[in-house]
């Protein structure tokens, strides 16, 4: 009887163990694939372009730093293939430099769009492309957990210089650290405005490194 019970238990446990091993291996492979570096081609490392946007809602960009068009396509394609989420590209691809709401709080009448553009150029934002750091991901809280955003986080000394110079000019009502250099890649059941202001934290938001391919 004991031997028969042991054989019966083994017949039950072995399949369960195999299923567990398979599930763990599948989870690890998926996790590994998602955390592998995203790669930009060397062709994307061209100059970025500053554009003035006439945003009216508080979270609308007033000044935007637009990347080369092929960068958006490369990142969107890679994120879509890994996430398999039905997503859409942002209407305004680029790094928001100043939002309408923060400029309004600081006194929008104190600086013109042309003056903002000149300050951004003087800070060097068009002189060298931001350095890619990682791809980030966020979900909106309940009840909108299905809404998601994928974005690229960059390092940019010129971005920091511009924001600090603007804070010096506009005074304490303007927070230089209110936004960080990040660009939306794809949105799931949401608009970019839902996630702005985007103060990206690489320690919390990054899901995979973002690198530039070697070679020419």
Beta strands, then each sheet from edge to edge (+ up, - down):
strand 1: 38-40
strand 2: 49-52
strand 3: 61-66
strand 4: 95-99
strand 5: 131-139
strand 6: 148-155
strand 7: 182-188
strand 8: 206-212
sheet 1: 1+ 8+ 5- 6+ 7-
sheet 2: 2+ 3- 4+
end
